[in-house]
């Protein structure tokens, strides 16, 4: 006697959205950021987004001798299908350098928050976000209101 039993196929597959973007201001404070974002779909209208990037902040008073190199990370909750409410928090380390001395000067630490709008389709294409990004500046023990705008490209999920 021979009985074949078949279990159900596992159709659960984790698919995330991969995005490359450029942001002005935002988590880098007064600079520009190039970043990578990975959005993980939890449910129909709920996603978690993880991003990291690096930036450049020129010193406008002494353009050729001083610059900042911010390294940014953030985690965000997204609500919506392609038009999202974005709520996030991150950590930014802003390292100051000067080229005439060829060295490192100091590091400032920020905790940026994000409350904003994000346009991102599940099948890829244009990516856009605009947000209020107030932050806590730990070295100065102060809170500062701020904003940021980003544009990029989301790759299609497979």
C-alpha positions in Angstrom: 0.0 0.0 0.0 1.4 3.3 -1.1 0.0 6.8 -0.3 1.5 9.9 -1.6 1.0 13.1 0.5 1.6 16.6 -0.8 1.8 19.6 1.4 0.8 23.1 0.2 3.4 25.2 -1.6 4.9 28.0 0.4 3.9 31.2 -1.5 5.2 33.6 1.1 7.9 35.6 -0.4 9.6 38.7 1.0 9.9 41.3 -1.6 11.4 44.7 -1.0 11.8 47.8 -3.0 15.3 49.0 -3.7 15.8 52.7 -4.3 18.7 55.0 -5.1 18.1 58.7 -4.4 19.6 62.2 -3.9 18.4 64.4 -1.1 19.0 68.1 -0.5 19.1 69.1 3.2 17.1 66.5 5.2 19.3 64.2 7.4 22.6 65.8 6.2 21.5 69.2 7.5 22.8 71.9 5.1 24.1 69.5 2.5 23.4 66.9 -0.1 23.0 63.1 0.4 23.3 60.1 -2.0 21.4 57.2 -0.4 20.1 53.7 -0.7 16.6 52.8 0.6 15.1 49.4 1.1 11.3 49.3 1.7 9.9 46.1 3.1 6.2 45.5 2.5 4.5 44.3 5.6 0.9 44.5 4.5 -1.2 46.1 1.7 -0.7 49.6 3.0 2.1 49.2 5.6 5.9 49.2 4.9 9.1 49.6 6.8 11.9 51.5 5.2 15.6 51.3 6.0 18.1 53.7 4.4 21.7 54.8 4.6 23.8 57.2 2.7 26.6 59.7 2.7 26.7 63.3 1.9 28.7 66.5 1.3 28.3 69.8 3.1 30.5 72.6 1.7 31.6 75.4 3.9 30.4 78.4 2.0 32.7 80.8 3.8 35.9 78.9 3.0 34.8 76.6 0.1 38.1 75.0 -0.7 39.5 74.3 2.8 36.6 73.0 4.9 33.9 70.4 4.2 31.6 68.1 6.2 31.1 64.4 5.4 27.7 63.3 6.9 26.9 59.6 7.2 23.2 59.1 7.6 21.0 56.2 8.6 17.2 56.1 9.1 14.3 53.7 9.7 10.8 54.8 8.7 7.2 53.6 8.8 5.2 54.1 5.6 1.5 54.1 5.3 -0.2 54.0 1.9 -0.1 52.3 -1.5 1.9 54.7 -3.7 1.3 57.9 -1.8 2.7 57.4 1.6 2.8 59.1 5.0 6.4 58.7 6.2 7.3 58.7 9.9 11.0 58.1 10.7 13.9 58.5 13.0 17.6 58.2 12.3 21.2 58.9 13.3 23.6 61.2 11.5 27.4 61.5 12.1 28.7 64.7 10.5 32.5 64.6 10.4 34.3 67.9 9.7 37.5 67.9 7.7 39.8 70.6 6.4 42.0 70.1 3.4 44.8 72.5 4.1 45.7 70.5 7.2 44.6 67.2 5.6 42.9 66.0 8.7 39.8 65.4 10.7 38.5 68.2 12.9 35.5 66.9 14.9 32.2 64.9 14.6 28.7 66.2 15.3 25.9 63.8 16.1 22.3 64.5 15.1 19.1 62.6 15.7 16.8 63.5 12.8 13.1 62.8 12.7 11.0 62.6 9.6 7.3 63.5 9.1 6.5 63.8 5.4 5.1 62.6 2.1 6.6 59.8 -0.1 5.7 58.8 -3.6 6.8 55.3 -4.4 5.1 52.7 -6.6 5.4 49.0 -5.8 6.4 48.2 -9.5 9.3 50.7 -9.6 9.9 54.0 -11.3 10.2 57.6 -10.0 10.7 58.1 -6.3 10.0 61.4 -4.5 9.8 62.5 -0.9 9.5 65.8 0.9 9.4 66.1 4.7 9.9 68.1 7.8 13.2 66.7 9.3 13.6 68.4 12.7 16.6 67.1 14.7 18.3 67.0 18.0 21.9 68.3 17.8 23.7 66.4 20.6 26.9 68.4 20.6 25.0 71.7 21.2 22.1 70.1 23.2 19.6 71.8 21.0 16.5 71.1 18.9 16.3 72.5 15.4 13.4 72.5 12.8 14.5 71.5 9.3 13.3 70.0 6.0 14.4 67.8 3.1 13.5 66.9 -0.4 14.6 63.8 -2.3 14.3 62.4 -5.8 15.4 59.0 -7.1 14.5 55.8 -8.8 12.9 52.6 -7.4 13.8 49.4 -9.2 11.1 46.8 -10.0 10.6 43.9 -7.6 11.2 40.5 -9.0 
